[in-house]
Amino acid sequence: MNEESARDGTARALAYSRDSLDACIELISEGKPAPVMMIMEELKRDIISKALIMSRSNIRAAAGLLGIKYTTLYAQVKKYERQCLAARLNDQRYIPAGDVAFRS
């Protein structure tokens, strides 16, 4: 991925986050709860995914692109992997390896 397409992806992510945050501000001004933390976590996950794609899953290179330490990015990736696994295990359609009972 070249630098121009990386900038374009970053610009789209920032526009998305700005729209989401504007919607949150509107909800708060109306006295309604807003999912700010959820939106920020989703944005962070999307940015990390983009960096990993750009670096071809090289965590050290992705950390360099993001300007953060390798250990910080590694911890985030592991956190998202655990969340993904937990979501799959909670999904009734998910069949763990070795499970002979079929679920639909």
C-alpha positions in Angstrom: 0.0 0.0 0.0 1.5 3.3 -0.9 1.6 6.5 1.2 -1.2 8.2 -0.7 -3.7 5.4 -0.2 -2.6 5.2 3.5 -3.3 8.9 3.9 -6.7 8.4 2.2 -7.6 5.6 4.6 -6.5 7.7 7.6 -8.6 10.6 6.3 -11.7 8.4 5.9 -11.2 7.0 9.4 -10.9 10.5 10.9 -14.0 11.6 9.0 -15.9 8.6 10.4 -14.7 9.2 13.9 -15.6 12.9 13.6 -19.1 12.0 12.4 -19.6 9.5 15.2 -18.3 11.9 17.8 -20.6 14.7 16.5 -23.5 12.3 16.8 -22.4 11.5 20.4 -22.2 15.2 21.3 -25.7 15.7 19.9 -27.0 12.9 22.0 -25.3 14.3 25.1 -26.7 17.7 24.5 -30.2 16.2 24.4 -29.5 14.5 27.7 -29.3 11.0 26.3 -26.5 8.5 26.9 -23.9 8.3 24.1 -21.6 5.3 23.2 -18.4 7.4 23.1 -16.1 4.7 24.5 -17.5 2.1 22.2 -16.9 4.3 19.2 -13.4 5.1 20.3 -12.6 1.4 20.8 -14.0 0.6 17.4 -12.0 3.3 15.8 -8.8 2.2 17.5 -9.5 -1.4 16.4 -10.0 -0.2 12.8 -6.8 1.8 12.8 -4.8 -1.1 14.2 -6.3 -3.4 11.5 -5.3 -0.9 8.8 -1.7 -0.7 10.1 -1.4 -4.5 10.3 -2.7 -4.8 6.7 -0.2 -2.2 5.5 2.6 -3.9 7.3 1.5 -7.4 6.1 0.8 -8.5 9.8 4.2 -7.4 11.0 3.5 -6.1 14.5 6.8 -4.3 14.8 6.3 -2.5 11.4 2.7 -1.7 12.3 3.8 -0.2 15.6 6.3 2.0 13.7 3.5 3.2 11.4 1.3 4.0 14.4 4.1 5.6 16.4 3.6 3.4 19.4 5.8 0.7 21.1 5.8 -2.8 19.8 4.7 -4.2 23.3 1.7 -1.8 23.4 0.5 -2.9 20.0 1.2 -6.6 20.8 -1.0 -6.3 23.9 -3.8 -4.6 21.9 -3.7 -7.4 19.2 -3.9 -10.1 21.9 -6.8 -8.3 23.6 -8.7 -8.2 20.3 -7.9 -11.8 19.6 -9.4 -12.8 23.1 -12.5 -10.7 22.4 -13.0 -12.3 19.1 -12.6 -15.8 20.5 -15.0 -15.0 23.4 -17.5 -13.7 20.9 -17.2 -16.9 18.9 -17.6 -19.1 22.0 -20.7 -17.2 23.0 -22.2 -17.6 19.5 -24.6 -20.5 19.5 -23.7 -21.4 15.9 -20.0 -21.8 16.8 -18.9 -25.4 17.1 -15.6 -25.9 19.0 -13.1 -28.4 17.5 -14.0 -31.9 18.7 -17.6 -31.0 19.5 -19.9 -33.6 17.9 -23.2 -31.9 18.7 -24.3 -29.7 15.8 -25.9 -26.4 16.5 -27.9 -24.3 14.1 
